[in-house]
Amino acid sequence: MRAAFRLCVVVALVFSLAGCAPKVRRYDGPTVTHVTVHKDARAMNRHHGEKVLKSYRVDLGFAPEGDKKEEGDGKTPEGSYYVNRRNPRSKFHLSLGINYPNESDFAEAKARGVDPGSDIFIHGRGPWNPWQAFRRRADWTWGCIAVTNSEMEEVYAMVRNGTPVHIYR
């Protein structure tokens, strides 16, 4: 009985320590000069100048057609932005914030008398949950751009604050 108890303690310890692995990787490759997102293709590319360093399949907002116009519309914005913040403790694994809404987004929303929304991120998918994995479909975010958690670790390590992010239809 003691041996079984010890085995359970060891297994629990191993699984609890597995979550302690660092999420943030080191990157010593070419500088990422900009990021492009092509909504129709569900693709995000990291660039060094004109060269595509890597492409990722992305999930978008739950109503991906068209440009984001207001809070809660489920659309991913289109336009030119930049990475303006990082969140290593994101609910969605890791995240990079973009400066949505920018001045033109604010002006357009004000003219329409609506709230443009905020908190648009490039992020991972968050903790694995078998029920969510079963239910998950493409384009599930509130307007953010999502990649897998392991891909987000790469992106987080390689993309710096101030990096331009161009989002196209």
Secondary structure in CASP SS format (residue, H / E / C, confidence):
PFRMAT SS
TARGET T0000
AUTHOR 0000-0000-0000
METHOD secondary structure of the structure
MODEL  1
M C 1.00
R H 1.00
A H 1.00
A H 1.00
F H 1.00
R H 1.00
L H 1.00
C H 1.00
V H 1.00
V H 1.00
V H 1.00
A H 1.00
L H 1.00
V H 1.00
F H 1.00
S H 1.00
L H 1.00
A H 1.00
G C 1.00
C C 1.00
A C 1.00
P C 1.00
K C 1.00
V C 1.00
R C 1.00
R C 1.00
Y C 1.00
D C 1.00
G C 1.00
P C 1.00
T C 1.00
V C 1.00
T C 1.00
H E 1.00
V E 1.00
T E 1.00
V E 1.00
H E 1.00
K C 1.00
D C 1.00
A C 1.00
R C 1.00
A E 1.00
M E 1.00
N E 1.00
R E 1.00
H E 1.00
H E 1.00
G C 1.00
E C 1.00
K E 1.00
V E 1.00
L E 1.00
K E 1.00
S E 1.00
Y E 1.00
R E 1.00
V C 1.00
D E 1.00
L C 1.00
G E 1.00
F C 1.00
A C 1.00
P C 1.00
E C 1.00
G C 1.00
D C 1.00
K C 1.00
K C 1.00
E C 1.00
E C 1.00
G C 1.00
D C 1.00
G C 1.00
K C 1.00
T C 1.00
P C 1.00
E C 1.00
G E 1.00
S E 1.00
Y E 1.00
Y E 1.00
V E 1.00
N E 1.00
R E 1.00
R E 1.00
N E 1.00
P C 1.00
R C 1.00
S C 1.00
K C 1.00
F C 1.00
H C 1.00
L C 1.00
S E 1.00
L E 1.00
G E 1.00
I E 1.00
N C 1.00
Y C 1.00
P C 1.00
N C 1.00
E H 1.00
S H 1.00
D H 1.00
F H 1.00
A H 1.00
E H 1.00
A H 1.00
K H 1.00
A H 1.00
R H 1.00
G C 1.00
V C 1.00
D C 1.00
P C 1.00
G C 1.00
S C 1.00
D C 1.00
I C 1.00
F E 1.00
I E 1.00
H E 1.00
G C 1.00
R C 1.00
G C 1.00
P C 1.00
W C 1.00
N C 1.00
P H 1.00
W H 1.00
Q H 1.00
A H 1.00
F H 1.00
R H 1.00
R C 1.00
R C 1.00
A C 1.00
D C 1.00
W C 1.00
T E 1.00
W C 1.00
G C 1.00
C C 1.00
I E 1.00
A E 1.00
V C 1.00
T C 1.00
N H 1.00
S H 1.00
E H 1.00
M H 1.00
E H 1.00
E H 1.00
V H 1.00
Y H 1.00
A H 1.00
M H 1.00
V C 1.00
R C 1.00
N C 1.00
G C 1.00
T C 1.00
P E 1.00
V E 1.00
H E 1.00
I E 1.00
Y E 1.00
R C 1.00
END
